[in-house]
Amino acid sequence: MKKIIISAIVILSICTVQAQELKTPFPSAPATFKQDFALSSIEISYSRPGVKGRKIFGDLVPYGKVWRTGANSATTITFGEDVMIADKKVVAGKYGLLTIPGETEWTIIITKQTDVTSPAAYKQDQDVVRIQTQPSTLPFSIETFMINVDNIKNNSCTIGLVWDNIYVGFSVTADVDSQVMQQIKDALEKDNKPYFQAAQYYIDNGKDLNKAVEWLDKAYTQNPDAFWVQYQKARALAKLGKKADAIAASNKSIEIAKKAKNDDYVSLNEKLQKELK
């Protein structure tokens, strides 16, 4: 009798272990993605439910109620630096991302709460940002709920929510310029001065081009084999309207690039010179 009992216990234990090891697909797959933005990044974690033939907004996701903006666990968003959403400053850190869908208007909520999975758990006094925006109706349906970061520029981007045939987005901005300008100021006071990087930022962001040319000359002195420095100098001179000087700098870049067997910069310079003619 004891042997029978022991055997039964062993079999039950094996079945329990096997059951614990069973793994099945998530009904709403969790996702985490990190997007470089401004001088840091934005990271979003959420679960991705599917339409599965259901009516979504106004039914599965009711109008006028707080939605976790996904499925299963709470949706969170982490900003690697201080940003602005609408006219509200959001300091770097991790937040909850909630929404209140509506037929003609949605409420976007950035909250200090990072664990809201039901309307009952939401506390409005924990809001950091609360803004209204209008949804757009798409001419097609997206099966799996998606949050993305689009329209990425140096200091702005759009965070978009897409599911079924509805798209909702909101803008995020960062004060990149003042941070970079302070970095340039600090770096140029050191021995190993980043003349090239500072000059390129000036060229690309419409700042003092004469100062950029001055810095590029110093960068070239640091590295006489730097064909890329002469190319950027040609760009700056072209923007200043100094075509002859621009072509001279471009020819110098081509000469050095050919020695380095860098065909890409030869092509870039040739294209620039065509534009100057």
N, C-alpha and C positions, 0 to 999 in steps of 0.2 A: 504493500500500500504506500509505504514511504517512497519507494522508487517511482511509483506512478505520480505522486505529488511533486517530487523533485523534477521529473521529466516535464510535467505540465508547466512548472515555474520556468524551466529553461526555455521551453518553446515560447511562452508568453514574453519572456525577456527578449528573445531574438526578434519576435514580431514587433515589440515596442521599439527596439533599436532601428529596425528596418523602416518603421513608420516615421521615426524622427529624421531619417536620412532622405525622405521623399522630398523632392524639390519640383515645384511646378512654376510655369510662367506667371509673372505679375499680371493681374487683370488690367491694371493701369501702370505701365512701366515707369519707375522713377528715373529721373534724369538730373544731372548736374552739369552745367557748362560754365566756362569762364571766358569772358571776352575782354581782351586788352582794350582799354579806353582811357583817353587823356594820358596821365602819367602813371596810371595804375591799372585797375581792372574792375569789371562788374561780374559777380558770380551769382547764378540763380539756380536754386534747387527746387524741384517740383515733381509731381506725378502727372502722367499723360493719359487721361482717359480717351476712349474712342467714341465715335458717334454710335456705331453699331445699330443703325437703323432707327434710332430714337429721335424724338424731338428734343432739342437741347435747351435753348434759351426760352424762358417763359414756361418751361415744363420741368425737365430734369434739373436744370438750374433755374430756380424761380426768379422772377423779377422782384426787385425791391428788398431782397434779403442778402446779407453778407455771404459771400462765396469764398471759400479757401483758395480759389483760383487754381484749381487742379483737382486731384483726387487723393484719397488716403491721407498722407501726412501734410503738415502745413507747408505752404510755399514761402520760401525765404529769398531775400536778395541782399547781397553784400557789396557795399561800395568801398573800394580801396582807398578813396580819398574823399574829401568834402565835395559835395555836388549841390546843384540847385535843381529843384523840381517845381515848376511854376515859379512863384516868388519865394519859395521856402528853402532855407538852407538845411541840408541833410548831412550831418557830420559822418565821417568814415565809420563804417561798422556794419553789423548784421541786423536786418529788419524783416518783419513779416510783410508779404505782399498780398493784400486782400482787394476784392472788388465788390461792388453792388451793381449787378447788371440791371439795365432798364431797356425798354423797347426803343426809346429815343435818346436816352442819356445814361451813361455809366458813371459811377463814382470809383475813383482809384484811391486806394488807401495804402500809405506806407506807415506801418505801426511798429512800436517798440515790442509788441507781442510777436514772438516767433513760433508759437505753438497753437495757433487758432485753427481748429479743424471743424468747428460748428458755429453757427450764429450766436449761440448762447455763451460761448467763451469770449466773444469779442467785447472789448471795452473801449469806447470811443475816446475816453480821456487819455488813452495811450497813443493816439494818432500823432504822427510827425508831419505827415502831409495828407491832405484830403482834397482832391480836385475832381471836377466834373469834365467829362469829355463825351463826344458823340461817336457812336459806333458806325462803322461802314459796312455795307452789305456787299459781299463778294459775288461775282457771277459764277462761282463754283464752290464746292464744299471741300473742306479739309477734314479728313477722317480723324486724325489724332491731334488732340490739343497741343498747341505749341506756343512757347514764349521765346522771342528772339530779340536780338539787338541789331538794329539796322541804321541806315543813314549815318554811318560813323564818320565824324569829322574830328579835327584836332580837339575841339572843345565841346562837341555836342553829339548826341545820338538819340535814337528813338527806341524805346522798349515796346514791342508789339505783342499783343495777345491774339491768337488766331484759333478759332474752332468753328466747325461746321461752316457756315457762310458769313461769319461775323469777324471783323477785325477791329480791335481797339488799341490805340497807341498813346504814349505820353513821352514828352521830351525830357532829357536829362542834360544838363550842362555843367561844365567844370571851368574854373578859372585857371586855365593852362598858362596863358601868356605871362601873368605876373610871376608865376612860379619859375618858368623858364628864364625870364629876364633876371630874376634874382640869382638863379643858378649861374647864368652867364657872368653876372657881376662878380659873384664869389669866385668862380673858376678863373677869371682873368686876373685876379689878384694873387694867384698862385704861380709857382715856377713853371709847371707844365701846363701851359695855357691852351685850351681847346679852340684855337682860332677858327679852324675849319667848321666845326659844328656850330659855333656861334654865328659865323658868316652865313652858313646855309639856312639857319633859322631866320635870319634877317631877310634873306632873299625870298624865302618861301612865304613870309608873313608880312611883306610890304613895309619893312622898316628901313632904316638909313642905309641905302645901297652904297654910298661912298665909304661908310664905315665898314661895310661888308667887304668891299674891294681892298681896303687897307688891311683887314684881318686876313684875307686870302693871300695877300703878298707875304705876310708874316708866316702863314701856314706853309707857303711854298718854300720859304727860306728854311723852315724846319725839315722839309722833305722835298728836295728838288726832283724826285722821281714821281711826284704825285700828279699824274695827268688829270685826275678828278678835280684837283684844286684849280687847275687852269681852266677846266671846263666850267666850273661854277663861277670863276672870275669872268669868263666870257658871257655867261648868262647875266650876271649883274651889270656888266658894261652895256650889254644889249638893252637892258631895261632902262639904263640911264641915257640911251640914245647915242652912245659912243660906238658907232658901228665899226669904224676902223680899228679901234683898240680892242673891240670884242673879237673881231676876226683874227687879229694878231694873237690874242690869248688862246683862241680856239685852235689856230695853227700850231701853237706851242703844245697844246694838249694832244693834238693828233700825232705830232712828232714823238712825244714821250710814250703815248699809247701804242704806237706801232713798234717801238723798241721793246715794250712789255708784251707785245702780241695780244693786245686787248682790242679785239674788233668791235666790241660793243661801244666803247667810248669813241672810237674812230667814227662809227655810224652816227652817234649822238652829235658829235661836232659837225659832221657833214650836214646833218639835218638842220642844225642851228644856223650854219652859214647860208643855207638855201633860204631860210626865213629872213635873213638879214639883207638879202639881195633885192 
